[in-house]
Structure formats: structure tokens, C-alpha cells
Amino acid sequence: MLSEDQKRILGYFIEEAKDHLNTIEQGLLNLQATIENTEMVNEVFRAAHSVKGGAAMLGLHSIQRTSHRLEDFFKLMKEAPPQTDSELETKLLRIFDGLQEQLDQLQSPYGLSDEQGQAILSGLEPVFAETEQHLQTLLNQAPATPK
């Protein structure tokens, strides 16, 4: 059972995480434009970073791991913006959906158990690997010609 202080802190985290997830989702829905705009890609990167940090502070390991992977992918795209494709967008949105699912479960009456978080994370692990491999392929391709 959480103390009143812990409940309040968790409530703050959930509210802040919702805002950050909105930022991440908007960045993913127009991924190419996001990574071509330094300010936008930095904003999405910081949003993932903030969720990761809050989750780490609260011991929410599955949320921390999921947001850390998103942060890593945005860091790569920030450093060397690739020409994105629908496959990359789809994979990143699948990771985002897993993060959203964890947050939804966290704010449910019963919260996010370690088992539930681990189950969601286990389903995401192959997506992390596929996304990393696909992103590396895109990064290794010749730079796109300017339009």
C-alpha cells in the first residue's frame, strides 16, 4: 500500500508522463519532419528522457526501459538524421503503444504490477531489436538528396 506522499508523487509522475507521451506521439506521427527540425527532435528526445528519469526514480523498471529505448532511438536520429520510412514509424509507434499501455495500467485502480510491466516489456524486446536493426540500415544508407 502506498503512503499518501507516494500516491501524490506517483500522480505527479503520471500527469507529467501523459504530457511527455503526447509530445512523443506528435513527434512520431510526423517523424521525418520531426527529425529534420532540431528543436522538435530535441523536444521529443527530452520527453523520452524525462519519462525515463521519473520512472527510474519511482522504480518503474519496465517504463524506464521502454522510454530509455525510445530515447536511444531519438538520440541516433538526432545525431545523424536518416531518411525515415513507414516501417520505422510503425516500429517506433509500437514501442510508444507499449509505453502508453504501461502508463494506462499504472493509473488504473490496481496499478502496474512488476509482472504486468515485465509481460509488456517482453513483448516489446523483439520490437526494440527490429527497430534498432532497421534504424541502423537507414543510417547506413547514402544520404538522401536534398529536395
KETOR-802928 format. One record per atom (N, C-alpha, C, CB): residue number from 0; z, y, x. Coordinates in Angstrom, 3 decimals. Atoms other than C-alpha are relative to their C-alpha. Glycine has a CB too. Layout:
N
ATOM_NUM_Z_Y_X
...
***
This chain:
147
ATOM_0_0.000_-1.177_0.842
ATOM_0_0.000_0.000_0.000
ATOM_0_0.000_1.248_0.893
ATOM_0_1.224_-0.006_-0.961
ATOM_1_0.102_-1.212_-0.789
ATOM_1_-0.983_3.383_1.375
ATOM_1_1.039_1.026_-0.438
ATOM_1_-1.399_0.585_-0.109
ATOM_2_-0.925_-1.092_0.326
ATOM_2_1.516_6.235_1.575
ATOM_2_-0.801_1.134_-0.635
ATOM_2_0.770_0.502_1.280
ATOM_3_0.681_-1.154_0.607
ATOM_3_0.720_9.471_-0.245
ATOM_3_-0.805_0.775_1.045
ATOM_3_1.025_0.935_-0.676
ATOM_4_0.725_-0.696_-1.066
ATOM_4_-0.250_11.095_3.064
ATOM_4_-1.275_-0.756_0.374
ATOM_4_0.899_0.170_1.241
ATOM_5_1.176_0.807_-0.347
ATOM_5_-2.590_8.213_3.901
ATOM_5_-1.062_0.084_-1.092
ATOM_5_0.404_-1.466_0.231
ATOM_6_0.946_-0.126_1.115
ATOM_6_-4.165_8.402_0.440
ATOM_6_-0.707_1.351_0.043
ATOM_6_0.726_-0.175_-1.350
ATOM_7_0.576_-1.336_-0.060
ATOM_7_-4.694_12.133_0.855
ATOM_7_-1.021_0.090_1.147
ATOM_7_1.114_1.061_0.178
ATOM_8_0.906_-0.016_-1.149
ATOM_8_-6.255_11.722_4.302
ATOM_8_-1.263_-0.807_-0.300
ATOM_8_0.707_-0.560_1.253
ATOM_9_1.149_0.824_0.373
ATOM_9_-8.487_8.926_3.013
ATOM_9_-0.888_0.746_-0.993
ATOM_9_0.466_-1.342_-0.602
ATOM_10_0.765_-0.795_0.966
ATOM_10_-9.523_11.178_0.119
ATOM_10_-0.813_1.082_0.684
ATOM_10_0.931_0.629_-1.023
ATOM_11_0.731_-1.013_-0.767
ATOM_11_-10.466_13.938_2.564
ATOM_11_-1.185_-0.634_0.727
ATOM_11_0.937_0.698_1.012
ATOM_12_1.076_0.687_-0.716
ATOM_12_-12.475_11.463_4.618
ATOM_12_-1.144_-0.337_-0.956
ATOM_12_0.531_-1.285_0.677
ATOM_13_1.031_0.395_0.963
ATOM_13_-14.329_10.176_1.531
ATOM_13_-0.826_1.206_-0.432
ATOM_13_0.637_-0.673_-1.228
ATOM_14_0.729_-1.202_0.426
ATOM_14_-15.217_13.684_0.348
ATOM_14_-0.898_0.525_1.119
ATOM_14_0.987_1.098_-0.440
ATOM_15_0.796_-0.473_-1.132
ATOM_15_-16.391_14.728_3.805
ATOM_15_-1.148_-0.966_0.286
ATOM_15_0.886_0.165_1.254
ATOM_16_1.037_1.001_-0.264
ATOM_16_-18.300_11.469_4.289
ATOM_16_-1.126_0.085_-1.028
ATOM_16_0.608_-1.409_-0.002
ATOM_17_1.043_-0.150_1.032
ATOM_17_-20.134_11.998_0.980
ATOM_17_-0.955_1.125_0.383
ATOM_17_0.635_0.285_-1.394
ATOM_18_0.848_-1.113_-0.431
ATOM_18_-21.379_15.354_2.256
ATOM_18_-0.881_-0.412_1.180
ATOM_18_0.864_1.215_0.382
ATOM_19_0.759_0.443_-1.169
ATOM_19_-22.419_13.795_5.558
ATOM_19_-1.087_-1.008_-0.388
ATOM_19_0.943_-0.618_1.039
ATOM_20_0.999_0.975_0.442
ATOM_20_-24.192_10.916_3.804
ATOM_20_-1.151_0.697_-0.716
ATOM_20_0.642_-1.051_-0.925
ATOM_21_1.058_-0.768_0.638
ATOM_21_-26.110_13.432_1.715
ATOM_21_-0.925_0.602_1.053
ATOM_21_0.595_1.104_-0.890
ATOM_22_0.786_-0.570_-1.097
ATOM_22_-27.242_15.149_4.924
ATOM_22_-0.870_-1.072_0.652
ATOM_22_0.926_0.645_1.051
ATOM_23_0.735_1.103_-0.624
ATOM_23_-28.257_11.800_6.453
ATOM_23_-1.145_-0.442_-0.909
ATOM_23_0.947_-1.192_0.300
ATOM_24_1.035_0.456_0.939
ATOM_24_-30.138_10.745_3.323
ATOM_24_-1.159_0.986_-0.049
ATOM_24_0.590_-0.187_-1.408
ATOM_25_1.069_-0.996_0.039
ATOM_25_-32.068_14.019_3.159
ATOM_25_-0.841_-0.055_1.280
ATOM_25_0.590_1.413_-0.192
ATOM_26_0.731_0.120_-1.261
ATOM_26_-32.983_13.629_6.827
ATOM_26_-0.890_-1.227_0.043
ATOM_26_0.964_-0.041_1.153
ATOM_27_0.775_1.241_-0.009
ATOM_27_-34.182_10.070_6.288
ATOM_27_-1.175_0.042_-0.969
ATOM_27_0.895_-1.172_-0.340
ATOM_28_1.055_-0.027_1.012
ATOM_28_-36.250_10.852_3.206
ATOM_28_-1.239_0.753_0.471
ATOM_28_0.522_0.629_-1.274
ATOM_29_1.144_-0.693_-0.594
ATOM_29_-38.477_13.128_5.277
ATOM_29_0.150_-0.094_1.514
ATOM_29_-0.086_1.507_-0.480
ATOM_30_-0.378_0.290_-1.380
ATOM_30_-37.942_11.506_8.655
ATOM_30_-0.850_0.718_1.034
ATOM_30_-0.078_-1.465_0.239
ATOM_31_0.852_-0.632_-1.014
ATOM_31_-40.952_12.839_10.555
ATOM_31_0.293_1.488_0.105
ATOM_31_-1.482_-0.221_-0.329
ATOM_32_-0.309_-1.431_-0.023
ATOM_32_-40.214_16.436_9.554
ATOM_32_1.385_0.236_0.608
ATOM_32_-0.070_0.594_-1.427
ATOM_33_-1.356_-0.137_-0.538
ATOM_33_-36.543_15.908_10.414
ATOM_33_-0.006_-0.056_1.519
ATOM_33_0.913_-1.093_-0.560
ATOM_34_-0.068_0.139_-1.456
ATOM_34_-37.143_14.698_13.955
ATOM_34_-0.878_1.010_0.735
ATOM_34_-0.404_-1.399_0.399
ATOM_35_0.811_-1.047_-0.621
ATOM_35_-39.752_17.390_14.603
ATOM_35_0.709_1.344_-0.004
ATOM_35_-1.333_0.122_-0.713
ATOM_36_-0.763_-1.237_0.102
ATOM_36_-37.165_20.063_13.763
ATOM_36_1.329_-0.206_0.719
ATOM_36_0.220_0.417_-1.495
ATOM_37_-1.185_0.212_-0.838
ATOM_37_-34.492_20.276_16.468
ATOM_37_1.291_0.229_-0.772
ATOM_37_-0.041_0.920_1.210
ATOM_38_-1.215_-0.313_0.754
ATOM_38_-31.948_21.875_14.163
ATOM_38_0.313_-1.092_-1.029
ATOM_38_-0.145_1.358_-0.702
ATOM_39_-0.218_1.042_1.025
ATOM_39_-32.449_19.277_11.419
ATOM_39_0.443_-1.320_0.615
ATOM_39_-1.276_-0.221_-0.814
ATOM_40_-0.371_1.276_-0.611
ATOM_40_-32.276_16.259_13.715
ATOM_40_1.412_0.080_0.565
ATOM_40_-1.003_-0.388_1.109
ATOM_41_-1.370_-0.174_-0.486
ATOM_41_-29.130_17.671_15.307
ATOM_41_1.003_-0.077_-1.142
ATOM_41_0.142_1.337_0.729
ATOM_42_-0.887_0.025_1.166
ATOM_42_-27.591_18.131_11.862
ATOM_42_0.221_-1.436_-0.487
ATOM_42_-0.586_0.864_-1.139
ATOM_43_-0.127_1.391_0.445
ATOM_43_-28.309_14.525_10.874
ATOM_43_0.788_-0.814_1.030
ATOM_43_-1.398_-0.632_-0.231
ATOM_44_-0.738_0.668_-1.073
ATOM_44_-27.056_13.275_14.242
ATOM_44_1.492_0.316_-0.117
ATOM_44_-0.539_0.433_1.391
ATOM_45_-1.410_-0.391_0.129
ATOM_45_-23.817_15.265_13.823
ATOM_45_0.657_-0.597_-1.236
ATOM_45_0.120_1.511_-0.045
ATOM_46_-0.550_0.597_1.224
ATOM_46_-23.368_13.949_10.285
ATOM_46_0.398_-1.454_0.260
ATOM_46_-1.029_0.080_-1.163
ATOM_47_-0.324_1.394_-0.329
ATOM_47_-23.527_10.336_11.516
ATOM_47_1.180_-0.056_0.967
ATOM_47_-1.229_-0.719_0.613
ATOM_48_-1.086_-0.061_-0.983
ATOM_48_-21.247_11.254_14.423
ATOM_48_1.344_0.290_-0.687
ATOM_48_-0.299_1.082_1.065
ATOM_49_-1.235_-0.360_0.706
ATOM_49_-18.679_12.813_12.082
ATOM_49_0.532_-1.159_-0.837
ATOM_49_-0.239_1.214_-0.895
ATOM_50_-0.433_1.167_0.784
ATOM_50_-18.603_9.778_9.787
ATOM_50_0.591_-1.042_0.944
ATOM_50_-1.192_-0.608_-0.818
ATOM_51_-0.497_0.967_-0.985
ATOM_51_-18.185_7.554_12.833
ATOM_51_1.401_0.371_0.472
ATOM_51_-0.956_-0.084_1.202
ATOM_52_-1.300_-0.438_-0.501
ATOM_52_-15.294_9.613_14.153
ATOM_52_1.103_-0.120_-1.029
ATOM_52_-0.086_1.415_0.470
ATOM_53_-0.998_0.116_1.064
ATOM_53_-13.464_9.793_10.833
ATOM_53_0.345_-1.442_-0.287
ATOM_53_-0.496_0.666_-1.264
ATOM_54_-0.234_1.419_0.255
ATOM_54_-13.906_6.077_10.248
ATOM_54_0.817_-0.624_1.124
ATOM_54_-1.330_-0.743_-0.161
ATOM_55_-0.755_0.535_-1.139
ATOM_55_-12.615_5.313_13.750
ATOM_55_1.464_0.408_-0.099
ATOM_55_-0.604_0.491_1.337
ATOM_56_-1.368_-0.499_0.114
ATOM_56_-9.552_7.474_13.180
ATOM_56_0.790_-0.763_-1.071
ATOM_56_-0.011_1.498_-0.323
ATOM_57_-0.658_0.695_1.110
ATOM_57_-8.808_5.603_9.933
ATOM_57_-0.036_-1.523_0.142
ATOM_57_-0.649_0.397_-1.304
ATOM_58_0.070_1.443_-0.206
ATOM_58_-9.523_2.142_11.350
ATOM_58_-0.976_-0.700_-0.930
ATOM_58_1.355_-0.597_-0.172
ATOM_59_1.023_0.573_0.883
ATOM_59_-12.543_1.591_9.090
ATOM_59_-1.154_-0.491_0.879
ATOM_59_-0.504_1.058_-1.069
ATOM_60_0.888_0.486_-1.062
ATOM_60_-14.398_-0.552_11.609
ATOM_60_-1.446_-0.203_-0.444
ATOM_60_0.528_-1.292_0.540
ATOM_61_1.381_0.250_0.431
ATOM_61_-17.439_-1.535_9.525
ATOM_61_-0.742_1.324_-0.229
ATOM_61_-0.018_-0.857_-1.294
ATOM_62_0.623_-1.311_0.201
ATOM_62_-18.122_2.088_8.540
ATOM_62_-0.247_0.662_1.355
ATOM_62_0.892_0.909_-0.897
ATOM_63_0.158_-0.555_-1.347
ATOM_63_-17.574_3.151_12.147
ATOM_63_-1.217_-0.616_0.688
ATOM_63_1.276_-0.243_0.844
ATOM_64_1.111_0.695_-0.668
ATOM_64_-20.039_0.534_13.439
ATOM_64_-1.348_0.405_-0.613
ATOM_64_0.187_-1.535_-0.097
ATOM_65_1.255_-0.331_0.672
ATOM_65_-22.696_1.322_10.840
ATOM_65_-0.424_1.434_0.330
ATOM_65_0.142_-0.180_-1.526
ATOM_66_0.346_-1.394_-0.291
ATOM_66_-22.537_5.087_11.362
ATOM_66_-0.302_0.194_1.485
ATOM_66_1.139_0.937_-0.432
ATOM_67_0.284_-0.074_-1.437
ATOM_67_-22.471_4.568_15.145
ATOM_67_-1.443_-0.418_0.284
ATOM_67_0.981_-0.892_0.795
ATOM_68_1.388_0.440_-0.215
ATOM_68_-25.750_2.658_14.980
ATOM_68_-0.990_1.061_-0.480
ATOM_68_-0.264_-1.336_-0.732
ATOM_69_0.875_-1.080_0.462
ATOM_69_-27.341_5.409_12.871
ATOM_69_-0.009_1.150_1.002
ATOM_69_0.449_0.506_-1.385
ATOM_70_-0.115_-1.063_-1.004
ATOM_70_-26.055_7.955_15.375
ATOM_70_-0.848_-0.347_1.231
ATOM_70_1.489_0.212_0.408
ATOM_71_0.784_0.435_-1.165
ATOM_71_-27.606_5.935_18.231
ATOM_71_-1.494_0.162_-0.236
ATOM_71_0.312_-1.457_0.336
ATOM_72_1.431_-0.104_0.299
ATOM_72_-30.997_5.799_16.495
ATOM_72_-0.443_1.463_-0.041
ATOM_72_-0.320_-0.690_-1.341
ATOM_73_0.356_-1.417_0.030
ATOM_73_-30.969_9.541_15.849
ATOM_73_0.054_0.622_1.386
ATOM_73_0.923_0.755_-0.940
ATOM_74_-0.051_-0.508_-1.375
ATOM_74_-29.970_10.181_19.443
ATOM_74_-1.305_-0.319_0.722
ATOM_74_1.204_-0.606_0.768
ATOM_75_1.270_0.376_-0.627
ATOM_75_-33.028_8.256_20.644
ATOM_75_-1.150_0.865_-0.513
ATOM_75_-0.304_-1.482_-0.259
ATOM_76_1.094_-0.778_0.583
ATOM_76_-35.311_10.095_18.237
ATOM_76_0.110_1.478_0.357
ATOM_76_-0.017_-0.167_-1.517
ATOM_77_-0.225_-1.386_-0.389
ATOM_77_-33.751_13.422_19.208
ATOM_77_-0.510_0.231_1.422
ATOM_77_1.500_0.361_-0.105
ATOM_78_0.378_-0.134_-1.408
ATOM_78_-34.381_12.821_22.914
ATOM_78_-1.493_-0.155_0.234
ATOM_78_0.738_-1.014_0.824
ATOM_79_1.438_0.232_-0.144
ATOM_79_-37.965_11.572_22.517
ATOM_79_-0.588_-0.245_-1.381
ATOM_79_-0.290_-1.207_0.955
ATOM_80_0.470_0.170_1.377
ATOM_80_-39.323_12.215_19.010
ATOM_80_-1.261_-0.861_-0.089
ATOM_80_-0.267_1.355_-0.622
ATOM_81_1.173_0.855_0.155
ATOM_81_-41.662_9.351_18.090
ATOM_81_-0.826_0.423_-1.213
ATOM_81_0.423_-1.470_-0.132
ATOM_82_0.763_-0.120_1.237
ATOM_82_-44.428_9.327_15.515
ATOM_82_0.570_-1.090_-0.902
ATOM_82_-1.590_-0.153_0.229
ATOM_83_-0.667_0.986_0.849
ATOM_83_-42.477_7.637_12.712
ATOM_83_-1.006_-0.661_-0.930
ATOM_83_1.131_0.657_-0.815
ATOM_84_0.821_0.682_0.995
ATOM_84_-43.857_5.216_10.165
ATOM_84_0.899_-0.462_-1.141
ATOM_84_-0.766_-1.204_0.630
ATOM_85_-0.777_0.401_1.178
ATOM_85_-42.797_3.845_6.801
ATOM_85_0.940_-1.159_0.318
ATOM_85_-0.937_-0.391_-1.147
ATOM_86_-0.863_1.123_-0.368
ATOM_86_-41.359_0.717_8.429
ATOM_86_1.323_0.503_0.593
ATOM_86_-0.721_-0.924_1.006
ATOM_87_-1.221_-0.562_-0.581
ATOM_87_-38.899_2.768_10.487
ATOM_87_0.846_0.668_-1.080
ATOM_87_-0.344_1.012_1.113
ATOM_88_-0.726_-0.648_1.092
ATOM_88_-37.965_4.856_7.451
ATOM_88_0.707_-1.029_-0.874
ATOM_88_-0.955_0.843_-0.849
ATOM_89_-0.575_1.046_0.855
ATOM_89_-37.384_1.715_5.387
ATOM_89_1.205_-0.643_0.666
ATOM_89_-1.051_-1.070_-0.327
ATOM_90_-1.111_0.637_-0.718
ATOM_90_-35.178_0.123_8.041
ATOM_90_1.212_0.937_0.075
ATOM_90_-0.444_-0.409_1.422
ATOM_91_-1.102_-0.961_-0.073
ATOM_91_-33.106_3.285_8.502
ATOM_91_0.640_0.212_-1.373
ATOM_91_-0.497_1.340_0.562
ATOM_92_-0.548_-0.136_1.354
ATOM_92_-32.731_3.635_4.731
ATOM_92_0.822_-1.230_-0.396
ATOM_92_-1.135_0.219_-1.014
ATOM_93_-0.804_1.205_0.268
ATOM_93_-31.490_0.026_4.551
ATOM_93_1.375_0.124_0.651
ATOM_93_-0.724_-1.271_0.519
ATOM_94_-1.286_-0.225_-0.675
ATOM_94_-28.790_0.911_7.089
ATOM_94_0.804_1.045_-0.769
ATOM_94_-0.216_0.456_1.476
ATOM_95_-0.666_-1.033_0.788
ATOM_95_-27.986_4.051_5.131
ATOM_95_0.583_-0.600_-1.284
ATOM_95_-0.986_1.143_-0.337
ATOM_96_-0.483_0.625_1.237
ATOM_96_-27.693_1.984_1.930
ATOM_96_1.253_-0.834_0.261
ATOM_96_-1.098_-0.881_-0.622
ATOM_97_-1.185_0.778_-0.359
ATOM_97_-25.209_-0.314_3.683
ATOM_97_1.200_0.898_0.242
ATOM_97_-0.272_-0.844_1.236
ATOM_98_-1.077_-0.964_-0.227
ATOM_98_-23.165_2.691_4.766
ATOM_98_0.479_0.561_-1.338
ATOM_98_-0.473_1.147_0.935
ATOM_99_-0.333_-0.513_1.332
ATOM_99_-23.295_4.082_1.227
ATOM_99_0.804_-1.039_-0.790
ATOM_99_-1.289_0.382_-0.770
ATOM_100_-0.706_1.079_0.690
ATOM_100_-22.193_0.717_-0.169
ATOM_100_1.451_-0.106_0.477
ATOM_100_-0.727_-1.335_0.219
ATOM_101_-1.359_0.058_-0.545
ATOM_101_-19.184_0.679_2.148
ATOM_101_0.840_1.173_-0.499
ATOM_101_-0.038_-0.006_1.537
ATOM_102_-0.731_-1.170_0.478
ATOM_102_-18.199_4.201_1.138
ATOM_102_0.319_-0.139_-1.490
ATOM_102_-0.812_1.288_0.258
ATOM_103_-0.244_0.219_1.432
ATOM_103_-18.605_3.353_-2.560
ATOM_103_1.154_-0.969_-0.199
ATOM_103_-1.269_-0.535_-0.696
ATOM_104_-1.069_0.993_0.115
ATOM_104_-16.379_0.323_-2.094
ATOM_104_1.338_0.607_0.430
ATOM_104_-0.325_-1.250_0.855
ATOM_105_-1.219_-0.639_-0.503
ATOM_105_-13.853_2.391_-0.129
ATOM_105_0.662_0.854_-1.077
ATOM_105_-0.316_0.861_1.229
ATOM_106_-0.574_-0.878_1.014
ATOM_106_-13.441_4.802_-3.024
ATOM_106_0.238_-0.701_-1.326
ATOM_106_-0.895_1.181_-0.215
ATOM_107_-0.298_0.761_1.214
ATOM_107_-13.203_2.052_-5.645
ATOM_107_1.513_-0.206_-0.095
ATOM_107_-0.752_-1.374_-0.003
ATOM_108_-1.450_0.177_0.165
ATOM_108_-9.745_1.268_-7.072
ATOM_108_0.639_-0.965_1.008
ATOM_108_0.282_-0.491_-1.390
ATOM_109_-0.566_1.000_-0.922
ATOM_109_-9.302_-1.685_-4.688
ATOM_109_-0.307_0.287_1.460
ATOM_109_-0.518_-1.368_-0.350
ATOM_110_0.309_-0.361_-1.376
ATOM_110_-10.754_-0.039_-1.606
ATOM_110_-0.965_-0.964_0.662
ATOM_110_1.259_0.071_0.800
ATOM_111_0.894_0.826_-0.811
ATOM_111_-12.846_-1.610_1.132
ATOM_111_0.863_-0.919_0.852
ATOM_111_-0.950_0.879_0.894
ATOM_112_-0.775_0.944_-0.806
ATOM_112_-11.230_-4.754_2.473
ATOM_112_-0.750_-0.269_1.298
ATOM_112_0.257_-1.329_-0.778
ATOM_113_0.644_0.364_-1.266
ATOM_113_-11.898_-5.877_6.032
ATOM_113_-1.080_-1.047_-0.230
ATOM_113_1.039_-0.525_1.007
ATOM_114_0.967_1.070_0.286
ATOM_114_-13.673_-8.940_4.601
ATOM_114_-1.278_0.569_-0.613
ATOM_114_0.618_-1.048_-0.948
ATOM_115_1.181_-0.607_0.624
ATOM_115_-15.973_-6.835_2.414
ATOM_115_-0.796_0.800_1.024
ATOM_115_0.412_0.906_-1.177
ATOM_116_0.668_-0.787_-1.033
ATOM_116_-16.732_-4.467_5.267
ATOM_116_-0.743_-0.884_0.977
ATOM_116_1.002_0.858_0.743
ATOM_117_0.634_0.924_-0.944
ATOM_117_-17.478_-7.376_7.570
ATOM_117_-1.213_-0.679_-0.624
ATOM_117_1.004_-1.055_0.470
ATOM_118_1.136_0.638_0.680
ATOM_118_-19.734_-9.013_4.977
ATOM_118_-1.201_0.950_-0.044
ATOM_118_0.396_-0.430_-1.437
ATOM_119_1.087_-0.990_0.032
ATOM_119_-21.770_-5.831_4.576
ATOM_119_-0.563_0.187_1.404
ATOM_119_0.499_1.363_-0.572
ATOM_120_0.418_-0.181_-1.390
ATOM_120_-21.869_-5.359_8.338
ATOM_120_-0.816_-1.195_0.490
ATOM_120_1.223_0.207_0.902
ATOM_121_0.743_1.201_-0.402
ATOM_121_-23.019_-8.960_8.862
ATOM_121_-1.425_0.038_-0.545
ATOM_121_0.721_-1.273_-0.492
ATOM_122_1.338_-0.132_0.566
ATOM_122_-25.940_-8.277_6.537
ATOM_122_-0.830_1.065_0.694
ATOM_122_0.094_0.313_-1.464
ATOM_123_0.703_-1.089_-0.677
ATOM_123_-26.800_-5.139_8.492
ATOM_123_-0.358_-0.302_1.450
ATOM_123_0.834_1.234_-0.050
ATOM_124_0.235_0.271_-1.432
ATOM_124_-26.656_-6.606_12.003
ATOM_124_-1.468_-0.335_0.304
ATOM_124_0.891_-1.156_0.463
ATOM_125_1.424_0.256_-0.291
ATOM_125_-30.202_-8.084_11.807
ATOM_125_-0.865_1.254_-0.185
ATOM_125_-0.525_-1.124_-0.903
ATOM_126_0.752_-1.238_0.232
ATOM_126_-31.450_-4.739_10.443
ATOM_126_0.172_0.939_1.188
ATOM_126_0.465_0.692_-1.311
ATOM_127_-0.216_-0.809_-1.205
ATOM_127_-29.846_-2.950_13.408
ATOM_127_-0.955_-0.452_1.100
ATOM_127_1.476_-0.106_0.483
ATOM_128_0.844_0.541_-1.069
ATOM_128_-31.710_-5.252_15.794
ATOM_128_-1.480_0.277_-0.269
ATOM_128_0.234_-1.512_0.150
ATOM_129_1.404_-0.257_0.357
ATOM_129_-35.028_-4.923_13.925
ATOM_129_-0.338_1.479_0.169
ATOM_129_-0.281_-0.446_-1.453
ATOM_130_0.226_-1.446_-0.098
ATOM_130_-34.673_-1.141_13.784
ATOM_130_-0.098_0.420_1.454
ATOM_130_1.125_0.780_-0.702
ATOM_131_0.024_-0.340_-1.425
ATOM_131_-33.878_-0.892_17.477
ATOM_131_-1.311_-0.444_0.640
ATOM_131_1.191_-0.648_0.728
ATOM_132_1.244_0.525_-0.570
ATOM_132_-36.857_-3.076_18.381
ATOM_132_-1.203_0.838_-0.459
ATOM_132_-0.193_-1.484_-0.402
ATOM_133_1.127_-0.768_0.522
ATOM_133_-39.229_-1.161_16.110
ATOM_133_-0.007_1.424_0.558
ATOM_133_0.047_0.035_-1.531
ATOM_134_-0.087_-1.356_-0.546
ATOM_134_-37.987_2.228_17.294
ATOM_134_-0.439_0.013_1.459
ATOM_134_1.434_0.549_-0.131
ATOM_135_0.435_0.072_-1.401
ATOM_135_-38.456_1.167_20.925
ATOM_135_-1.518_-0.137_0.092
ATOM_135_0.682_-1.183_0.717
ATOM_136_1.458_0.143_0.026
ATOM_136_-42.023_0.115_20.091
ATOM_136_-0.657_1.361_-0.255
ATOM_136_-0.431_-1.022_-1.087
ATOM_137_0.549_-1.318_0.300
ATOM_137_-42.706_3.524_18.561
ATOM_137_0.166_0.964_1.173
ATOM_137_0.669_0.574_-1.241
ATOM_138_-0.259_-0.884_-1.128
ATOM_138_-41.112_5.311_21.514
ATOM_138_-0.894_-0.327_1.193
ATOM_138_1.460_-0.089_0.406
ATOM_139_0.830_0.424_-1.127
ATOM_139_-43.227_3.294_23.969
ATOM_139_-1.479_0.276_-0.212
ATOM_139_0.201_-1.464_0.257
ATOM_140_1.408_-0.288_0.265
ATOM_140_-46.487_4.185_22.244
ATOM_140_-0.356_1.354_0.589
ATOM_140_-0.300_-0.030_-1.521
ATOM_141_0.467_-1.282_-0.541
ATOM_141_-48.583_7.003_23.599
ATOM_141_0.371_1.101_-0.977
ATOM_141_-1.543_-0.014_0.257
ATOM_142_-0.351_-1.096_0.901
ATOM_142_-47.526_10.377_22.237
ATOM_142_-1.163_0.343_-0.927
ATOM_142_0.417_1.237_0.802
ATOM_143_1.031_-0.351_0.978
ATOM_143_-49.362_11.412_19.124
ATOM_143_-0.636_1.333_0.395
ATOM_143_0.598_0.079_-1.440
ATOM_144_0.665_-1.263_-0.300
ATOM_144_-51.925_14.149_19.477
ATOM_144_0.467_1.049_-1.000
ATOM_144_-1.549_-0.155_-0.039
ATOM_145_-0.448_-1.055_0.918
ATOM_145_-50.783_17.464_18.017
ATOM_145_-1.024_0.268_-1.085
ATOM_145_0.285_1.285_0.764
ATOM_146_0.916_-0.248_1.130
ATOM_146_-52.224_18.311_14.624
ATOM_146_-0.431_1.440_-0.018
ATOM_146_0.659_-0.363_-1.339
***
